[in-house]
């Protein structure tokens, strides 16, 4: 019979991380309630499936986040007034819908605009 440490080590080598994480709890419950071996194996498999689904969802969210970041990186922008006063300041706000203008910018063409 395999020892607990050997079982957990084998689960790690087989990349059964869900089973490995749930093993102690499932075995303790099974001993207390005298579960059949089929029930124990079923519970371990359910834990593994749940862990793989959770990992897949996390991966998909991570990938979607990186795609959103890339899409946002392609949006036009103009420098803030702290870093530049000339780049966007001469372009009328009507041609820069993504930039906001300061109230002073509408009264004087030389006033700085900000983004």
C-alpha positions in Angstrom: 0.0 0.0 0.0 1.2 3.5 -0.9 1.9 6.0 1.9 0.1 9.4 1.8 3.3 11.2 0.7 3.8 8.8 -2.1 0.3 9.3 -3.3 0.5 13.1 -3.2 3.9 12.9 -5.0 2.5 10.7 -7.7 -0.5 13.1 -8.2 2.0 16.0 -8.5 4.0 14.1 -11.1 0.8 13.3 -13.1 -0.2 16.9 -12.8 -3.4 16.0 -10.9 -3.3 19.2 -8.9 -7.1 19.2 -8.1 -6.9 15.7 -6.7 -3.8 16.5 -4.8 -5.4 19.6 -3.2 -8.6 17.8 -2.3 -7.0 14.5 -1.2 -6.8 15.0 2.6 -10.3 16.3 2.9 -11.9 13.6 0.7 -10.1 10.8 2.5 -11.0 12.2 5.9 -14.7 12.4 4.9 -14.6 9.0 3.4 -13.1 7.4 6.5 -15.7 9.2 8.7 -18.6 8.2 6.6 -17.3 4.9 5.4 -17.6 5.7 1.7 -17.2 3.0 -0.9 -14.0 3.1 -3.0 -16.0 4.1 -6.1 -17.3 7.1 -4.2 -13.8 8.2 -3.2 -12.5 7.9 -6.7 -15.5 9.8 -8.0 -14.9 12.6 -5.5 -11.2 12.8 -6.5 -12.1 12.9 -10.2 -14.7 15.6 -9.5 -12.1 17.7 -7.7 -9.7 17.3 -10.6 -12.3 18.3 -13.2 -13.3 21.4 -11.1 -9.7 22.5 -10.8 -9.0 22.1 -14.5 -12.2 24.1 -15.4 -11.2 26.9 -12.9 -7.6 27.0 -14.4 -9.1 27.2 -17.9 -11.3 30.1 -17.0 -8.4 31.9 -15.3 -6.3 31.4 -18.4 -9.1 32.7 -20.7 -9.5 35.8 -18.6 -5.8 36.4 -18.6 -5.7 36.0 -22.4 -8.7 38.3 -22.9 -7.1 40.9 -20.6 -3.9 40.9 -22.6 -5.9 41.3 -25.9 -7.8 44.2 -24.4 -4.6 45.9 -23.3 -3.2 45.5 -26.9 -6.4 46.9 -28.3 -6.3 49.9 -25.9 -2.7 50.5 -26.8 -3.7 51.2 -30.4 -6.1 54.0 -29.5 -4.9 57.5 -30.4 -3.8 59.7 -27.6 -2.2 63.0 -26.9 0.3 63.9 -24.2 -0.8 65.4 -20.9 -0.2 69.1 -20.2 2.4 68.2 -17.7 4.6 66.5 -20.3 3.9 68.7 -23.3 2.3 71.9 -24.2 2.7 71.9 -28.0 1.8 68.5 -29.4 -2.0 68.6 -29.2 -2.6 72.2 -28.2 -2.9 73.5 -31.8 -5.3 70.8 -33.0 -8.9 71.8 -32.7 -10.9 69.7 -30.2 -13.4 68.7 -32.9 -10.7 66.7 -34.6 -9.5 65.1 -31.4 -12.7 63.5 -29.9 -10.6 61.5 -27.5 -9.0 64.5 -25.9 -10.8 66.9 -23.5 -10.1 70.6 -23.6 -9.6 73.0 -20.7 -12.1 75.9 -20.5 -9.3 78.3 -21.4 -8.5 76.4 -24.6 -11.7 77.5 -26.2 -11.0 81.2 -25.7 -7.4 81.3 -26.9 -5.8 79.3 -29.7 -2.5 79.3 -27.8 -4.0 77.8 -24.6 -2.8 74.3 -23.8 -5.3 71.5 -24.0 -5.2 68.4 -21.9 -6.0 64.8 -22.4 
